Amino acid sequence: MEKRLNWKDNLVKAAGIPEDLAYGQPVVTVTGHKRAVIQNYRGILLYTSEKLVLRTSHGTVTVCGKDLQILSYCGDEMEITGWIGDIHLG
């Protein structure tokens, strides 16, 4: 199995594919305290106006704040607005 992992890693590097895309890692883009876009999530585990927990293939992404709203979501990308205080990857 070790050879398979090295082979995939080498292929990803040689092809210039971003690791987040190749391995399905979550990507979190934050604009100030008011907007976040999260990519590569698998599902919503908890959603309130103060806390949002998303399941990813590598754990969870937790967004804490006030007046949180899911502005849009499709496929594996979600846009969150409100006052964002903390983001935890776990």
C-alpha positions in Angstrom: 0.0 0.0 0.0 2.9 2.3 0.6 3.8 2.2 -3.1 0.3 3.2 -4.1 0.3 6.2 -1.8 3.7 7.3 -3.2 2.5 6.7 -6.7 -0.5 8.9 -6.2 1.5 11.6 -4.5 4.0 11.6 -7.3 1.2 11.8 -10.0 -0.5 14.7 -8.2 2.8 16.6 -8.0 3.8 15.9 -11.6 0.4 16.9 -13.0 0.3 20.1 -10.9 -3.0 19.2 -9.4 -3.7 21.2 -6.2 -3.7 18.8 -3.2 -7.1 20.1 -1.9 -8.7 19.0 -5.2 -6.8 15.7 -5.5 -7.5 14.6 -1.9 -10.9 16.3 -1.3 -9.6 18.5 1.5 -11.8 21.3 2.8 -11.1 24.7 1.5 -12.2 27.7 3.7 -12.0 31.2 2.2 -12.8 34.0 4.7 -13.5 37.6 3.8 -13.2 39.7 7.0 -15.7 38.7 9.7 -18.8 38.8 7.4 -18.4 36.1 4.8 -16.9 32.6 4.3 -17.0 30.1 1.5 -16.4 26.5 2.3 -15.6 23.9 -0.4 -15.5 20.1 -0.3 -18.0 19.6 2.5 -20.1 16.5 2.6 -23.1 17.5 4.7 -24.5 19.7 7.4 -24.3 18.3 11.0 -25.6 21.3 12.9 -27.0 24.7 11.8 -28.1 27.5 14.1 -27.7 31.3 13.9 -24.6 31.0 16.2 -23.0 27.7 15.0 -22.6 25.7 11.8 -20.9 22.3 11.8 -20.1 20.7 8.4 -18.9 17.2 7.8 -15.9 16.7 5.4 -14.0 13.7 4.3 -11.3 14.8 6.7 -13.3 15.6 9.8 -15.4 18.7 10.5 -15.5 22.4 9.9 -17.1 24.4 12.6 -18.1 28.1 12.1 -19.1 30.1 15.2 -20.5 33.6 15.2 -23.7 35.6 15.3 -26.6 35.9 12.8 -25.0 33.1 10.7 -26.9 32.4 7.5 -26.3 30.0 4.6 -26.5 32.4 1.7 -26.1 29.7 -0.9 -25.0 26.1 -1.3 -24.6 23.7 -4.2 -22.7 20.4 -4.6 -19.7 20.8 -2.4 -19.6 24.6 -1.9 -21.4 26.8 0.6 -21.4 30.5 1.2 -22.0 31.7 4.8 -22.7 35.3 5.9 -23.2 36.9 9.3 -20.6 37.9 12.0 -18.0 35.1 11.9 -16.0 34.9 15.1 -14.2 31.5 14.9 -13.6 28.7 12.5 -12.3 25.3 13.7 -11.1 22.4 11.6 -11.3 19.1 13.4 
